[in-house]
Amino acid sequence: MMKRSILIVDDEDIILASLGRDLGLDQYDVQTATSGEEAMQKFRAGKFELIISDFMMPGINGLELLKWVKAHDQHIVFIILTGYGDSVSTLQILENGADEMLLKPCDTDELLLRMNRCLNTQDAMRRLKILEKTPPRCGNCSATLAQTGPESTDFAH
């Protein structure tokens, strides 16, 4: 199975090192960035399925990064880690498309649980899009709706 590619963004080296180590052990291809600006460069250069970002960082903060990333790829999973759990921050984070928000310091098992839930939802949405593009098939003869005509929805022969 291919490793899922994730980007961890935090201005604290200890957070990057510990999360990078823990998530790398859990079958993820982990890249790190120490700022929102560096994260944008790595995002442009690579393909990530998930971004985990600190909320409060100098320069481009987590909320600005979230808005920028979602403008470029609305389907990417984005998780914000924050030491600030006030309702205004929470509302801003979730209104701008974050899939999850966790308070720092966060439990690695809780983070993994939420990551997996978000990635499973992302996978289900991808499969649904593929199914929506696939014409319905008759269970008896494998004819598609396109072959039997648009007026026929029950594949009556």
RAVEN-V165699 format. One record per run of one state. SS is the DSSP state (helix for helix, strand for strand, loop for the rest). FROM is the first residue (numbers start at 0). TO is the last residue. If there is no record, write none. Layout:
ss	from	to
SS	FROM	TO
SS	FROM	TO
This chain:
ss	from	to
loop	0	2
strand	3	8
loop	9	11
helix	12	24
loop	25	26
strand	27	32
loop	33	34
helix	35	44
loop	45	48
strand	49	53
loop	54	60
helix	61	71
loop	72	75
strand	76	81
loop	82	85
helix	86	94
loop	95	98
strand	99	102
loop	103	106
helix	107	132
loop	133	135
strand	136	136
loop	137	142
strand	143	143
helix	144	147
loop	148	156
